[in-house]
Amino acid sequence: MTTTSPTGSASGAPATIASIAAELGVSVPTVSKVLNGRADVSAETRSRVETALQKHQYRRRTQAVGQRSGPLIDLVFHELDSAWCIEIIKGVRRAASDLGVGTVLSELGGRHRPQQSWLDAVLARRPLGVLLVLSRLEAAQQYQLESRSIPFVVLDTDGEPQGDVPTVGSNNWLGGLSATRHLLELGHRRVAVISGPADVLCSRARIDGFRSAHDELGVAVDPALVRYGDFAVEGGYRHGRDLLDRPDRPTAIFAGSDMQAIGVLRAARELGIDVPRELSVVGYDDLPVAEWMGPALTTVHQPLQQMAAIATRMLVDLARGETVDPPRIELQTHLVVRESTTVPPTNA
Amino acid sequence: MTTTSPTGSASGAPATIASIAAELGVSVPTVSKVLNGRADVSAETRSRVETALQKHQYRRRTQAVGQRSGPLIDLVFHELDSAWCIEIIKGVRRAASDLGVGTVLSELGGRHRPQQSWLDAVLARRPLGVLLVLSRLEAAQQYQLESRSIPFVVLDTDGEPQGDVPTVGSNNWLGGLSATRHLLELGHRRVAVISGPADVLCSRARIDGFRSAHDELGVAVDPALVRYGDFAVEGGYRHGRDLLDRPDRPTAIFAGSDMQAIGVLRAARELGIDVPRELSVVGYDDLPVAEWMGPALTTVHQPLQQMAAIATRMLVDLARGETVDPPRIELQTHLVVRESTTVPPTNA
């Protein structure tokens, strides 16, 4: 089926913005405003214009590509995976929507450093600002944004932020500390940790919290039980199998992310190790799915939606030329105890 | 810290596009193209311009909000939840990115019919097109897009699509049929189904497939075992508890989505019912997490990323004025058998 040509006007000629304006006795800009979804037209006029557009089967001749757009921010993930991203997207989208700002989503294909082609698309789009999740810009790229007056905020930095780059994160060190302290206080003495990638700042902070809890309680850390994963299920599974296959296997694993905890639960199931009776497991993030796992996951709650909303508001403030003070915000994390942790088995 | 004012130029006056162009012996439009991330500038010129911008600490005076943008499509979810959305987003984003198109993400706050405020934002943005996921436009809203020459495609329709609206979906009826046939062929005679909301087309199609499989094998359907959920974990849990609390409880549940299957697994765990020994469970979607569940989920694979990519290409074709033929595409679904299904318990 091809589209029928517009034939609605009385004279047989296609309706134009001008002919519709004349018919209704309103100005051409008024019809144009309605077409462009502008708010500064009365409801009554708006409704009359819409009715006339429909009556005449008005069609805008050409769709002017990229001619205009409402204000947008760019939200950039290094990789879209798992429900973790959904929490961030939700927080950003709601805050942006409240501010009347649209959200453009992009992904760096797994790289933590954007490619120039991505940056070119951003420059062409001229967003209000860029929100980078777990990613970092090279100094030259940072400058490219600055020179176009496109501010950026980093959410959950993957490394030591440079200069005065605004960042929003949560207290990863405290998260690692509270998860590990919980396990040690339950009586576990062989506790393993599977953190995220070693080159990502929050992974290292969680491991440092893990070590601090050991220091606090005077328990030695076995280096063989300290692992760096990938925050994904696979990494949790792989390290989980490896740790649990050891003759001196740990009685508890702090899994570094809920996804990795799911991988550890799988590894334990395959080896016939009961959680929590024979193995305690702590996740990280407290994604909605965590409480539904079997057993429901004890995990470190990270306020992802709130972090994302704060970063979004910060970005829009910067875009308006306001000073953001302080430029670095860190929200608190806290432990949520559910079913996956208990005292160590008596024979351990 | 406040921003330092630009003072890079030799004369002490802030650098302008014109002064930089003059210094480099290139045209003003060339400098402007580099600033806007346009591709039609040689790599060498581009690099010279960037160096000069940086040397002079050039800053664009005002960020012209919404003045220009690359081509965009609008991706609209009725609600952002679970890893199901991530699969769709991935498919859309990759296809859009290959076509040099950005993706604006929005959400209708749980409603399947967009509000006018959302539509106004879209009209103001003038995207290439709109991709609606499990949502439907009122006739008047449909017309509002058509009159602005903004095409739209519906992914996984929630209802009978009207007129010649292009749609991309998958064969839900066949999915329901193959899931149920698998359970009946294993010997189950009391099979329950928890589908999605009753007013969503794909939910009804899955239930019809469930009935057809029963007809095929001459097994009567007990109406008490036919349920409509919400595709979310909670719905699966609630109906799962209710079904499994019955004295004549089913020996198998086709859970309608992987999320609902997670809820059913939880309900079974709470009641001490072993899956699959005492209860077989089939999911739907085959999200990445399905294979990691305990037990790994038997589920109906729905090619969500592929559906999303096809819908995106269709939308961009329509935006280019091409005819899309056929305007309705349905991809195949297939059953993936894992660990959550087996023969019914002998005492059932």
Contacts between the chains, C-beta under 8 A, distances in Angstrom:
chain1	res1	chain2	res2	distance
A	1	B	164	5.8
A	1	B	327	7.8
A	2	B	323	6.4
A	35	B	123	7.1
A	35	B	147	7.2
A	35	B	148	6.0
A	36	B	123	5.8
A	36	B	124	5.9
A	36	B	126	7.5
A	37	B	119	7.0
A	37	B	120	3.8
A	37	B	121	6.8
A	37	B	122	7.0
A	37	B	123	2.9
A	37	B	124	4.3
A	38	B	120	7.9
A	38	B	124	6.8
A	39	B	120	7.0
A	50	B	140	7.3
A	50	B	144	7.0
A	53	B	143	7.8
A	53	B	147	5.0
A	54	B	140	7.6
A	54	B	143	5.4
A	54	B	147	7.3
A	57	B	147	8.0
A	58	B	147	5.1
A	59	B	146	7.1
A	59	B	147	6.2
A	59	B	149	5.9
A	60	B	147	6.8
A	60	B	148	5.4
A	60	B	149	4.6
A	61	B	149	7.7
A	62	B	149	7.2
A	63	B	126	7.1
A	63	B	128	7.3
A	63	B	148	7.5
A	63	B	149	4.3
A	63	B	150	6.7
A	63	B	319	6.6
A	64	B	126	6.9
A	65	B	71	5.1
A	65	B	128	6.5
A	65	B	319	7.8
A	66	B	68	6.5
A	66	B	69	5.1
A	66	B	70	5.4
A	66	B	71	5.1
A	66	B	72	7.4
A	67	B	68	7.6
A	67	B	126	6.4
A	68	B	66	6.5
A	68	B	67	7.6
A	68	B	68	7.5
A	68	B	69	7.6
A	68	B	124	7.7
A	68	B	125	7.9
A	68	B	126	5.6
A	69	B	66	5.1
A	69	B	68	7.6
A	69	B	69	3.8
A	69	B	72	6.7
A	69	B	124	7.6
A	69	B	125	4.8
A	69	B	126	6.5
A	69	B	127	7.9
A	70	B	66	5.4
A	70	B	121	5.9
A	70	B	124	4.4
A	70	B	125	4.8
A	71	B	65	5.1
A	71	B	66	5.1
A	72	B	66	7.4
A	72	B	69	6.6
A	72	B	72	7.9
A	72	B	104	6.8
A	72	B	125	7.8
A	75	B	105	7.9
A	80	B	86	5.9
A	80	B	89	6.0
A	80	B	90	5.4
A	80	B	93	6.9
A	81	B	86	6.9
A	81	B	288	7.9
A	82	B	83	6.3
A	82	B	86	6.9
A	82	B	288	7.8
A	82	B	289	7.9
A	83	B	82	6.3
A	83	B	83	5.1
A	83	B	86	7.2
A	85	B	86	6.0
A	86	B	80	5.9
A	86	B	81	6.8
A	86	B	82	6.9
A	86	B	83	7.1
A	86	B	85	6.1
A	86	B	86	6.2
A	89	B	80	6.0
A	89	B	89	7.9
A	89	B	105	6.7
A	90	B	80	5.4
A	90	B	107	7.8
A	93	B	80	6.9
A	93	B	105	6.3
A	93	B	106	7.0
A	93	B	107	5.8
A	97	B	106	7.4
A	97	B	107	7.8
A	100	B	121	7.5
A	102	B	104	4.9
A	102	B	106	7.2
A	102	B	121	6.6
A	102	B	125	6.1
A	103	B	104	6.4
A	103	B	105	5.2
A	103	B	106	7.5
A	104	B	72	6.8
A	104	B	102	4.9
A	104	B	103	6.4
A	104	B	104	5.3
A	104	B	105	7.6
A	105	B	75	7.9
A	105	B	89	6.7
A	105	B	93	6.3
A	105	B	103	5.3
A	105	B	104	7.6
A	105	B	105	4.9
A	106	B	93	7.0
A	106	B	97	7.4
A	106	B	102	7.2
A	106	B	103	7.5
A	107	B	90	7.8
A	107	B	93	5.8
A	107	B	97	7.8
A	119	B	37	7.0
A	120	B	37	3.8
A	120	B	38	7.9
A	120	B	39	7.0
A	121	B	37	6.7
A	121	B	70	5.9
A	121	B	100	7.5
A	121	B	102	6.5
A	122	B	37	6.9
A	123	B	35	7.1
A	123	B	36	5.8
A	123	B	37	2.8
A	124	B	36	5.8
A	124	B	37	4.3
A	124	B	38	6.7
A	124	B	68	7.8
A	124	B	69	7.6
A	124	B	70	4.3
A	125	B	69	4.8
A	125	B	70	4.7
A	125	B	72	7.7
A	125	B	102	6.0
A	126	B	36	7.4
A	126	B	63	7.1
A	126	B	64	6.8
A	126	B	67	6.5
A	126	B	68	5.7
A	126	B	69	6.5
A	127	B	69	8.0
A	128	B	63	7.2
A	128	B	65	6.5
A	140	B	50	7.4
A	140	B	54	7.6
A	143	B	53	7.8
A	143	B	54	5.4
A	144	B	50	7.1
A	146	B	59	7.2
A	147	B	35	7.3
A	147	B	53	4.9
A	147	B	54	7.2
A	147	B	57	8.0
A	147	B	58	5.1
A	147	B	59	6.2
A	147	B	60	6.9
A	148	B	35	6.0
A	148	B	60	5.4
A	148	B	63	7.5
A	149	B	59	5.9
A	149	B	60	4.6
A	149	B	61	7.7
A	149	B	62	7.2
A	149	B	63	4.3
A	150	B	63	6.7
A	164	B	1	5.5
A	233	B	288	7.5
A	233	B	289	7.1
A	233	B	292	5.1
A	237	B	292	7.5
A	262	B	289	7.0
A	262	B	292	5.2
A	263	B	292	6.7
A	265	B	294	6.2
A	266	B	292	5.3
A	266	B	294	6.8
A	269	B	294	5.1
A	269	B	295	8.0
A	288	B	81	7.9
A	288	B	82	7.8
A	288	B	233	7.5
A	289	B	82	7.9
A	289	B	233	7.1
A	289	B	262	7.0
A	289	B	289	7.4
A	292	B	233	5.1
A	292	B	237	7.5
A	292	B	262	5.1
A	292	B	263	6.7
A	292	B	266	5.3
A	294	B	265	6.2
A	294	B	266	6.7
A	294	B	269	5.1
A	294	B	294	5.4
A	295	B	269	8.0
A	319	B	63	6.5
A	319	B	65	7.8
A	323	B	2	6.4
A	327	B	1	7.8
